[in-house]
Amino acid sequence: MVPNCNKFHLVASGQTCQDIMSKFSLKIELLATWNPAIGKQCTTMWAGTYLCVGIIGGTPTTPTTAPPANGTPSPIGANTTKNCKKWAYIRSGDTCQTILDRNRDSKSTIKDLIRWNPSVRADCSGLIAANFLCIIGPAAPPTTTKPTPANPTPSPIQAGQVKNCKGWAYVKQGETCQDILKRHPKVTLSQLFTWNPAIGKDCSKMWAKTYLCVAV
């Protein structure tokens, strides 16, 4: 099909080239030139496909027949979604927004159009007049986020800290283990070492500005 086509016709089952030529006042030579796939004598025209019946030079028009409800019209952009439910014809001068404005019932967004029609590019500068655009396609896949742990481990901590810790204490500059124990009276020095072995049994290797485990 010629790239400057701006008027289309959906070939109905049983329809002949003569029927189409009569309807649009066209000659076989012109129809074959605009649609080379049908052959010079129109012997390879298929029902259910679109034919070009007008080219740029007049007022751009929409297809004479709406795209099939459950079929794919032509032409469409590369990598268009295969599960489109509704199509829109791109008129000369259209933007993504003007197409959405004409099809408000679709409730789609520009982000949707780009996802279903990647050939239009992220800024919608790739729209091609006389093509079809998917305006209702498959829903976006759900966004999965990793659940935040109930007790996320702070940072930094010293090596070897128990994995099942549920509570931490921040070690301020100059603090000792006794200072930590005073803030957490239910914790013993033995427990503090068991949960934080890197501090040493006498707590001489405890680092300031780190987190100690004080509950499991």
Order of alpha helices (4+ residues) and beta strands (2+ residues): beta-alpha-alpha-beta-beta-alpha-alpha-beta-beta-alpha-alpha-beta
